Amino acid sequence: MKRAFAILMLMGGLALAGPQDNSLIIGAAQEPRVLAGDVVNVISNQAIKFEIENFLFAPIIQTNRDLEQIPVVVTEVPTQQNGRLRFANIRPGVRRLELDYTIRPDAVWSDGRPITTDDVALYFEMGKTKGVPSTNVDFFDRATLRVRDARNFTVILEPAYFYDLDINQIYYAPNHIMRAEWDKAKAAAAQVSDTARQAEIFRNFFTQFSSPQYLNSGKMVYSGPFTLTRWVPGSSIEMRRNPRFWIKPPGGEDKYVQRVIYRIIQNTNSLLVAILGGGIDATSSVAISFDQGRSKQLTSRAPGRFEIWAIETPFFEHLEINQFTNVQRVRDLMLDNVKTRQALIYAMNREGITKAFFGGLYTVAPTWVSPKNPMFNPNVARYPYNPERARQLLAELGWRPGPDGILQRTVDGRTVRFEIEWATTAGNQVRERIQQFVAENYRQVGIAVRINNAPSAVVLGAQYRSRAQEGSWTGFLQYAFSLGLADDGVRSACRDEEGKVVYIPTRENGFRGLNFGGWCNEEYDRLRNQAVTEFDVNRRKQLFARMQEIWANEVAMIPLYFQSDARVYKVGLLNYVSSTFASSAYPTIEPWLIGWQSRGAQKVYDQAKYGQPIK
């Protein structure tokens, strides 16, 4: 309570700072582990990282809130009409895609150096170098870069995937800042054969350009409408308007926000107090819970002060399950056994979770595919709350109640107790309450829960999340991910079309990939490899439908729900707007347009088009 009061008093003094000095104070419940230098996302895939980097780096092409593509770093979006997009048939059902780009002549880094194809080439080199533990395996394995001159380049994607025309996967890195050290790291990695050691060398390289210490030195350059000026770990991240950014908002950039400050308040109750105190102008996409956003505590004080919006998102809240049998605890609990996973989901009152924490406004997710996605299959196994069925399945596997009521069985002469580890982001009130709720569900069937939470920068970092095979986490890992309309099922994929295990992070592949729990199904992989190259929507829908059936039958993960987020911002803040899919879920899309009405900013986007007001 004392901490909450202190935050209220501190932030209250800044209540009018936003419009007065044309600044924007954003409250966030997570802190990025790294920023800026982690260009191929080796260290972190945190949502808060991508949200903040929208201010700092301009995309090649931006998908706006209406899912339209607009050129930012380049002059045009490739289309067949302008001759910059070409398909070629490789074999029946498989095509090659070529995309031509021209970098704008006025596109420059914050130090005035032009952005060139050298920067694009460095990005591709980083992602394709052996030993770099990039999570975007599919893209770099398929993509080839052809540089024509300093401003013109072609990207070849073979085979072409159905979403290649819908999302931007092409980026760049500051060659004049990072090249010399990159060459050293690449040479050092070439001297070792152990992929895990290579991955460590490359992680150290990217960390070198991404840490608060390095960024505070002023050595990094930026291409977006803002530059980072100060990062105080655990407290704040400050950015200022980049005078060299080439896109000018309507009416002149002086009428739009000139300074952005992220306040890091990881306890969402304390963050709510700070909002009520008036010292937060807007909430991040990673901020208070939906429940807190619709609480009387906030809504009763909102009229005339705040706008509060419910935004449906493609963020899929779920539990990864460690299924690596080389981990002793996984073998002991038989987490690789489908009956165990089915018991774990039957024993969990997921409908009760949505009612208790979201007033029934969330629905239980049957699979990872959003119900708003045309690929969604509603006809899959649903697993309603059924503790009796859970007990039956566990009994079939040899589990019997112990003296304290917790299930146990004998393994190699040892008595194993059914206690499952559950890790998630510390300070997230909803997730922590869900843990307690489910722990009570599980206690009723004889399962104990050991909670092992940590800050998001730890839990969602590559050293933790990607190393389940090494026992970094041994049971459940709870977080949310989003693929939106471009979803291709890669987070549950195991093998590529050649049968190689490439999507599961392992020591052998340098911990590349996004299938952190290690689930692997041959039919799912075969169908997915067909689906990603299938441009016929109806045929792709059939393939995705069967993939979802397999995923649900096997309980590849435990699906909880798709999030609706509560976004709060002060009355008069314009264009800080979110919509549902892809990068447009972030309120920081086209950040050069964010401004205060009282300072002359013009409204370009209306949140009413993309969300529902909370009153």
Secondary structure by P-SEA (a helix, b strand, c coil): caaaaaaaaaaaaaccccccccbbbbbbccccccccccccccccccaaaaaaaccccccccccccccbbbbcccccccccccccbbbbbcccccbbbbbbbbccccccccccccccaaaaaaaaaaaacccccccaaaaaacbbbbbcccccbbbbbcccccccccccccccccccccaaaaaaaaaaaaacccaaaaaaaaaaaaaaaccaaaaaaccccccccccccccccccbbbbcccccccccccccccccccbbbbbbbccaaaaaaaaaaccccccccccccccccccccccccccccbbbbbbbccbbbbbbbbcccccaaaaaaccccaaaaaaaaaacaaaaaaaaccccccccccccccccccccccccccccccaaaaaaaaaaabbbbccccbbbbbcccccccbbbbbbccccaaaaaaaaaaaaaaaaaabbbbbbbbccccccccccccccccccccccbbbbccccccccccccccccccccccccccccccccccccccccccaaaaaaaaaaaacccaaaaaaaaaaaaaaaaaacccccccccbbbbbbcccccccccccccccccccccccccccccccccccccccccccccc
